């Protein structure tokens, strides 16, 4: 079925382009006697990077009528064919950049191959007297294989982290506790500047201040160049980089209501031969909330009721130092050394009233539970990068990387539950008093070699080799309170340790090219995995030796009316971690015990996407369809034991399926009013059996968001955000819907050297969450309410606020004269 679907998509695209697109002329053949070809390249003048999807248009000089045009490829290159002899002018343009106009382009019989050379577009930020005219880039931009979120356009995230940016990002959802998911899946990979993060998933996103992020790339169907881990794809964080010579930086400080503080500093010093960079950030934030649960368990003719209600708070703290140096060995060779060191802390818990009773029976107990958890540790990484370019624009290059990271952490759990009367006033004695400690020490090594070579006008060949080595030691200690010793005593029944080892060797190759307006990218990746788990209580190690293949396909077609059609396919994997594979029990509380499954197999996901996007000047509308199938689905399962305790386990279910679409629009109604909205609707289906019981379930899931920006003046704006997520199902239950709104106001001061942003999060206090699970012998409902109406004030100060020299006219257009390829 998968092969047939891919074949059908390929035939559809091939057939359409055969009909709609004239044959591409052979560049080696002479053009017709009255026709010419115009080519060139467009780059960002600030960063020097190629600009994909930039516009290049050709006009007849005598009446300014549009003759032809096109957009640039991934290398920033364009080729316009079949141009008649005559005199023309051309314009290069991209949203948020000053337009470049090239005058006096004369095409004659002796000048049929016209090369525009390299055209440099500058960001549209020019100073006229005492008035600044600022043109914003779109908050969301589409590429052939990803969405790019421009963080500077989201003032609601000012003073926050990467999680706050993602709260209003298409294809991404953020729940009440700040947990991120991509199209309903929390299984994704986080990269920082294309490299693996020491911390994983949500932990990595929560540690990164939004102020140091240039943009965030959402890659739902990555090419074969990327690791296939992460079923929902990749979130790549692109950090800000200095492009100006000299010294500059930015300092940010945030203070929020009820114990929320954050500050960060980024500095750069760039010369002709080196670029030094340094950064630091400190955070200490506490979020207050409440939670309650209701549980019924059935054993014979007896029903046990467990009701709890209380505070559920959590906090994050930590600090981080990062730095490095780029050494420009030659104009085409760069050597980079960089590293990061950080310490993190996370706490959660609170006090809760508990009432447990049985019907029929005389068991009726009131108690207060004081449960707290604390996770703290250190992490660091080091990178050595070498890049050798073989041409000036960097399209032909060789990259080498050595990466090492280490993370050490302790996870403490404390539970004190003592007897009370029915008014929850303390009496004598404890029901339970336990302490657990889990220690983790993880090392990761990575070596990569990547080669990229352009082929023809639009083609690109990539190939690479990678090696990943993971080593992790876990030690779990469980302690009961001993009244006679007046201390905690180790309980060997629940204490254990294990060593996790995994080696992966991979190779990949991709090829991209185009036929006229039809573009394609084909990729194939192969990986060999050798994994071993040695547990102190297991007689033999649990081992896996496996070779996997991961194909990827990307296609796009650009119509003349700026309508773009895109489709893609990728195969991905989710490898279970050490805790999921640990077969020995971990004590959560006196009602719940968790254990892993050493027989777990990896999940494999086949992901298909089809999308269409239409540009309307600075606005665009896109519609995407997606279909995702996951085999060997890893799911947490709850089972009630004969002792009345819940046992949590993980197992491979059969499959789950997601079929849906996402509609998104970025509408610039006027210079002062911008709407960015999206609506995602998908049908979710899960199939399988849990403990002999069918768990086949279906649900129609909805996610909607709206972001409105009102510009009162170039240095003053207001942003309103609304988000809704509908209900969904899981293997043993369902999840309720929730809704929240945020509002922020930003004011630039001191000629934009100082910026103040005031924000109010969850304006109406609607951020509430409910989850229900059930089986043949239990039902369990949990409700959680997050702290609402949080007020934050953020101040940002730019150090040496450089402005690049502008040569644009008052209309933002820079004009140059064409002189046989020279400017």
PyMOL commands that set and color helices and strands:
alter all, ss='L'
color gray80, all
select helices_A, chain A and resi 2-20+151-153+155-157+162-166+201-207+210-212+578-581
alter helices_A, ss='H'
color red, helices_A
select strands_A, chain A and resi 35-44+55-60+66-71+77-84+86-93+99-107+113-121+125-128+131-134+140-142+147-150+172-174+180-182+189-192+195-196+213-219+234-239+246-256+260-270+274-287+289-299+302-311+313-328+333-359+364-389+397-420+426-455+459-482+487-490+496-515+518-535+542-558+563-574+586-589+592-594+603-616+619-631+634-640+646-652+655-670+673-687+689-690+693-694+697-713+716-725+728-730+733-735+738-749+754-761+768-775+778-786+790-799+813-817
alter strands_A, ss='S'
color yellow, strands_A
deselect
rebuild
show_as cartoon
